[in-house]
Amino acid sequence: MNKQEIQKILDALPDDVTVEDVMYRLYVLDKHENAMKDIP
């Protein structure tokens, strides 16, 4: 995940999002990306 992708994710979140919400979203997306790399 690069800086531009993270900025796009942040822009899509509501203004009242918490730090925990952001961290969770990034964690899930990172796990998903890594899992997709493992699929042949």
PDB file of N, CA, C and O in Angstrom:
ATOM      1  N   MET A   1       0.855  -1.156   0.000  1.00  0.00           N
ATOM      2  CA  MET A   1       0.000   0.000   0.000  1.00  0.00           C
ATOM      3  C   MET A   1       0.911   1.231   0.000  1.00  0.00           C
ATOM      4  O   MET A   1       1.831   1.336   0.811  1.00  0.00           O
ATOM      5  N   ASN A   2       0.641   2.150  -0.914  1.00  0.00           N
ATOM      6  CA  ASN A   2       1.487   3.339  -0.980  1.00  0.00           C
ATOM      7  C   ASN A   2       0.744   4.571  -0.448  1.00  0.00           C
ATOM      8  O   ASN A   2      -0.430   4.494  -0.085  1.00  0.00           O
ATOM      9  N   LYS A   3       1.431   5.674  -0.411  1.00  0.00           N
ATOM     10  CA  LYS A   3       0.896   6.899   0.176  1.00  0.00           C
ATOM     11  C   LYS A   3      -0.379   7.368  -0.535  1.00  0.00           C
ATOM     12  O   LYS A   3      -1.322   7.821   0.115  1.00  0.00           O
ATOM     13  N   GLN A   4      -0.406   7.262  -1.849  1.00  0.00           N
ATOM     14  CA  GLN A   4      -1.578   7.691  -2.608  1.00  0.00           C
ATOM     15  C   GLN A   4      -2.797   6.820  -2.296  1.00  0.00           C
ATOM     16  O   GLN A   4      -3.915   7.326  -2.194  1.00  0.00           O
ATOM     17  N   GLU A   5      -2.581   5.520  -2.146  1.00  0.00           N
ATOM     18  CA  GLU A   5      -3.682   4.618  -1.809  1.00  0.00           C
ATOM     19  C   GLU A   5      -4.230   4.925  -0.411  1.00  0.00           C
ATOM     20  O   GLU A   5      -5.441   4.906  -0.191  1.00  0.00           O
ATOM     21  N   ILE A   6      -3.336   5.204   0.516  1.00  0.00           N
ATOM     22  CA  ILE A   6      -3.757   5.534   1.878  1.00  0.00           C
ATOM     23  C   ILE A   6      -4.531   6.849   1.883  1.00  0.00           C
ATOM     24  O   ILE A   6      -5.543   6.971   2.573  1.00  0.00           O
ATOM     25  N   GLN A   7      -4.064   7.826   1.124  1.00  0.00           N
ATOM     26  CA  GLN A   7      -4.767   9.114   1.050  1.00  0.00           C
ATOM     27  C   GLN A   7      -6.173   8.927   0.490  1.00  0.00           C
ATOM     28  O   GLN A   7      -7.118   9.555   0.969  1.00  0.00           O
ATOM     29  N   LYS A   8      -6.320   8.079  -0.510  1.00  0.00           N
ATOM     30  CA  LYS A   8      -7.628   7.802  -1.104  1.00  0.00           C
ATOM     31  C   LYS A   8      -8.566   7.166  -0.070  1.00  0.00           C
ATOM     32  O   LYS A   8      -9.746   7.512  -0.002  1.00  0.00           O
ATOM     33  N   ILE A   9      -8.041   6.242   0.726  1.00  0.00           N
ATOM     34  CA  ILE A   9      -8.828   5.594   1.782  1.00  0.00           C
ATOM     35  C   ILE A   9      -9.257   6.633   2.817  1.00  0.00           C
ATOM     36  O   ILE A   9     -10.415   6.652   3.233  1.00  0.00           O
ATOM     37  N   LEU A  10      -8.326   7.499   3.234  1.00  0.00           N
ATOM     38  CA  LEU A  10      -8.645   8.521   4.224  1.00  0.00           C
ATOM     39  C   LEU A  10      -9.693   9.503   3.706  1.00  0.00           C
ATOM     40  O   LEU A  10     -10.581   9.918   4.451  1.00  0.00           O
ATOM     41  N   ASP A  11      -9.593   9.865   2.453  1.00  0.00           N
ATOM     42  CA  ASP A  11     -10.557  10.794   1.864  1.00  0.00           C
ATOM     43  C   ASP A  11     -11.967  10.207   1.827  1.00  0.00           C
ATOM     44  O   ASP A  11     -12.946  10.951   1.875  1.00  0.00           O
ATOM     45  N   ALA A  12     -12.078   8.895   1.744  1.00  0.00           N
ATOM     46  CA  ALA A  12     -13.389   8.239   1.664  1.00  0.00           C
ATOM     47  C   ALA A  12     -14.055   8.073   3.034  1.00  0.00           C
ATOM     48  O   ALA A  12     -15.245   7.770   3.113  1.00  0.00           O
ATOM     49  N   LEU A  13     -13.290   8.271   4.107  1.00  0.00           N
ATOM     50  CA  LEU A  13     -13.833   8.094   5.449  1.00  0.00           C
ATOM     51  C   LEU A  13     -14.572   9.354   5.896  1.00  0.00           C
ATOM     52  O   LEU A  13     -14.271  10.453   5.430  1.00  0.00           O
ATOM     53  N   PRO A  14     -15.538   9.191   6.801  1.00  0.00           N
ATOM     54  CA  PRO A  14     -16.263  10.364   7.300  1.00  0.00           C
ATOM     55  C   PRO A  14     -15.354  11.264   8.149  1.00  0.00           C
ATOM     56  O   PRO A  14     -14.309  10.832   8.636  1.00  0.00           O
ATOM     57  N   ASP A  15     -15.771  12.507   8.313  1.00  0.00           N
ATOM     58  CA  ASP A  15     -14.968  13.479   9.060  1.00  0.00           C
ATOM     59  C   ASP A  15     -14.811  13.126  10.535  1.00  0.00           C
ATOM     60  O   ASP A  15     -13.828  13.520  11.163  1.00  0.00           O
ATOM     61  N   ASP A  16     -15.762  12.393  11.091  1.00  0.00           N
ATOM     62  CA  ASP A  16     -15.710  12.074  12.523  1.00  0.00           C
ATOM     63  C   ASP A  16     -15.064  10.718  12.812  1.00  0.00           C
ATOM     64  O   ASP A  16     -15.276  10.144  13.880  1.00  0.00           O
ATOM     65  N   VAL A  17     -14.290  10.214  11.878  1.00  0.00           N
ATOM     66  CA  VAL A  17     -13.631   8.917  12.047  1.00  0.00           C
ATOM     67  C   VAL A  17     -12.589   9.005  13.165  1.00  0.00           C
ATOM     68  O   VAL A  17     -11.947  10.038  13.351  1.00  0.00           O
ATOM     69  N   THR A  18     -12.436   7.918  13.894  1.00  0.00           N
ATOM     70  CA  THR A  18     -11.440   7.884  14.967  1.00  0.00           C
ATOM     71  C   THR A  18     -10.129   7.293  14.449  1.00  0.00           C
ATOM     72  O   THR A  18     -10.089   6.665  13.391  1.00  0.00           O
ATOM     73  N   VAL A  19      -9.081   7.505  15.201  1.00  0.00           N
ATOM     74  CA  VAL A  19      -7.779   6.931  14.855  1.00  0.00           C
ATOM     75  C   VAL A  19      -7.890   5.406  14.835  1.00  0.00           C
ATOM     76  O   VAL A  19      -7.309   4.746  13.973  1.00  0.00           O
ATOM     77  N   GLU A  20      -8.632   4.859  15.779  1.00  0.00           N
ATOM     78  CA  GLU A  20      -8.810   3.405  15.838  1.00  0.00           C
ATOM     79  C   GLU A  20      -9.505   2.886  14.583  1.00  0.00           C
ATOM     80  O   GLU A  20      -9.145   1.829  14.066  1.00  0.00           O
ATOM     81  N   ASP A  21     -10.503   3.627  14.090  1.00  0.00           N
ATOM     82  CA  ASP A  21     -11.194   3.237  12.859  1.00  0.00           C
ATOM     83  C   ASP A  21     -10.235   3.226  11.669  1.00  0.00           C
ATOM     84  O   ASP A  21     -10.256   2.309  10.848  1.00  0.00           O
ATOM     85  N   VAL A  22      -9.407   4.245  11.589  1.00  0.00           N
ATOM     86  CA  VAL A  22      -8.440   4.338  10.493  1.00  0.00           C
ATOM     87  C   VAL A  22      -7.444   3.174  10.570  1.00  0.00           C
ATOM     88  O   VAL A  22      -7.173   2.513   9.568  1.00  0.00           O
ATOM     89  N   MET A  23      -6.911   2.936  11.757  1.00  0.00           N
ATOM     90  CA  MET A  23      -5.944   1.853  11.928  1.00  0.00           C
ATOM     91  C   MET A  23      -6.558   0.503  11.576  1.00  0.00           C
ATOM     92  O   MET A  23      -5.912  -0.329  10.939  1.00  0.00           O
ATOM     93  N   TYR A  24      -7.800   0.286  11.987  1.00  0.00           N
ATOM     94  CA  TYR A  24      -8.470  -0.976  11.686  1.00  0.00           C
ATOM     95  C   TYR A  24      -8.667  -1.130  10.181  1.00  0.00           C
ATOM     96  O   TYR A  24      -8.420  -2.201   9.626  1.00  0.00           O
ATOM     97  N   ARG A  25      -9.104  -0.076   9.528  1.00  0.00           N
ATOM     98  CA  ARG A  25      -9.326  -0.129   8.073  1.00  0.00           C
ATOM     99  C   ARG A  25      -8.031  -0.440   7.336  1.00  0.00           C
ATOM    100  O   ARG A  25      -8.014  -1.268   6.425  1.00  0.00           O
ATOM    101  N   LEU A  26      -6.945   0.225   7.729  1.00  0.00           N
ATOM    102  CA  LEU A  26      -5.653  -0.028   7.090  1.00  0.00           C
ATOM    103  C   LEU A  26      -5.159  -1.443   7.365  1.00  0.00           C
ATOM    104  O   LEU A  26      -4.593  -2.089   6.483  1.00  0.00           O
ATOM    105  N   TYR A  27      -5.370  -1.922   8.581  1.00  0.00           N
ATOM    106  CA  TYR A  27      -4.974  -3.284   8.950  1.00  0.00           C
ATOM    107  C   TYR A  27      -5.702  -4.314   8.085  1.00  0.00           C
ATOM    108  O   TYR A  27      -5.081  -5.225   7.536  1.00  0.00           O
ATOM    109  N   VAL A  28      -7.003  -4.163   7.970  1.00  0.00           N
ATOM    110  CA  VAL A  28      -7.802  -5.118   7.187  1.00  0.00           C
ATOM    111  C   VAL A  28      -7.392  -5.077   5.715  1.00  0.00           C
ATOM    112  O   VAL A  28      -7.224  -6.125   5.091  1.00  0.00           O
ATOM    113  N   LEU A  29      -7.233  -3.896   5.167  1.00  0.00           N
ATOM    114  CA  LEU A  29      -6.838  -3.794   3.762  1.00  0.00           C
ATOM    115  C   LEU A  29      -5.452  -4.374   3.514  1.00  0.00           C
ATOM    116  O   LEU A  29      -5.221  -5.003   2.481  1.00  0.00           O
ATOM    117  N   ASP A  30      -4.530  -4.172   4.449  1.00  0.00           N
ATOM    118  CA  ASP A  30      -3.192  -4.736   4.319  1.00  0.00           C
ATOM    119  C   ASP A  30      -3.251  -6.265   4.347  1.00  0.00           C
ATOM    120  O   ASP A  30      -2.603  -6.927   3.536  1.00  0.00           O
ATOM    121  N   LYS A  31      -4.018  -6.818   5.270  1.00  0.00           N
ATOM    122  CA  LYS A  31      -4.155  -8.278   5.357  1.00  0.00           C
ATOM    123  C   LYS A  31      -4.771  -8.827   4.075  1.00  0.00           C
ATOM    124  O   LYS A  31      -4.354  -9.874   3.580  1.00  0.00           O
ATOM    125  N   HIS A  32      -5.746  -8.133   3.548  1.00  0.00           N
ATOM    126  CA  HIS A  32      -6.418  -8.567   2.315  1.00  0.00           C
ATOM    127  C   HIS A  32      -5.424  -8.560   1.151  1.00  0.00           C
ATOM    128  O   HIS A  32      -5.350  -9.523   0.388  1.00  0.00           O
ATOM    129  N   GLU A  33      -4.666  -7.477   1.019  1.00  0.00           N
ATOM    130  CA  GLU A  33      -3.671  -7.391  -0.066  1.00  0.00           C
ATOM    131  C   GLU A  33      -2.640  -8.509   0.042  1.00  0.00           C
ATOM    132  O   GLU A  33      -2.287  -9.132  -0.959  1.00  0.00           O
ATOM    133  N   ASN A  34      -2.160  -8.762   1.252  1.00  0.00           N
ATOM    134  CA  ASN A  34      -1.169  -9.823   1.440  1.00  0.00           C
ATOM    135  C   ASN A  34      -1.752 -11.199   1.143  1.00  0.00           C
ATOM    136  O   ASN A  34      -1.071 -12.057   0.582  1.00  0.00           O
ATOM    137  N   ALA A  35      -2.997 -11.409   1.515  1.00  0.00           N
ATOM    138  CA  ALA A  35      -3.639 -12.701   1.229  1.00  0.00           C
ATOM    139  C   ALA A  35      -3.812 -12.889  -0.274  1.00  0.00           C
ATOM    140  O   ALA A  35      -3.645 -13.997  -0.784  1.00  0.00           O
ATOM    141  N   MET A  36      -4.145 -11.814  -0.986  1.00  0.00           N
ATOM    142  CA  MET A  36      -4.333 -11.926  -2.431  1.00  0.00           C
ATOM    143  C   MET A  36      -3.004 -12.253  -3.138  1.00  0.00           C
ATOM    144  O   MET A  36      -3.007 -12.921  -4.172  1.00  0.00           O
ATOM    145  N   LYS A  37      -1.883 -11.792  -2.593  1.00  0.00           N
ATOM    146  CA  LYS A  37      -0.580 -12.092  -3.169  1.00  0.00           C
ATOM    147  C   LYS A  37      -0.222 -13.566  -3.038  1.00  0.00           C
ATOM    148  O   LYS A  37       0.531 -14.107  -3.848  1.00  0.00           O
ATOM    149  N   ASP A  38      -0.771 -14.210  -2.007  1.00  0.00           N
ATOM    150  CA  ASP A  38      -0.465 -15.605  -1.747  1.00  0.00           C
ATOM    151  C   ASP A  38      -1.255 -16.573  -2.623  1.00  0.00           C
ATOM    152  O   ASP A  38      -0.936 -17.760  -2.688  1.00  0.00           O
ATOM    153  N   ILE A  39      -2.285 -16.063  -3.295  1.00  0.00           N
ATOM    154  CA  ILE A  39      -3.106 -16.919  -4.162  1.00  0.00           C
ATOM    155  C   ILE A  39      -2.403 -17.062  -5.506  1.00  0.00           C
ATOM    156  O   ILE A  39      -2.070 -16.063  -6.145  1.00  0.00           O
ATOM    157  N   PRO A  40      -2.176 -18.304  -5.938  1.00  0.00           N
ATOM    158  CA  PRO A  40      -1.479 -18.491  -7.224  1.00  0.00           C
ATOM    159  C   PRO A  40      -2.308 -18.074  -8.416  1.00  0.00           C
ATOM    160  O   PRO A  40      -1.848 -18.176  -9.553  1.00  0.00           O
TER     161      PRO A  40
END
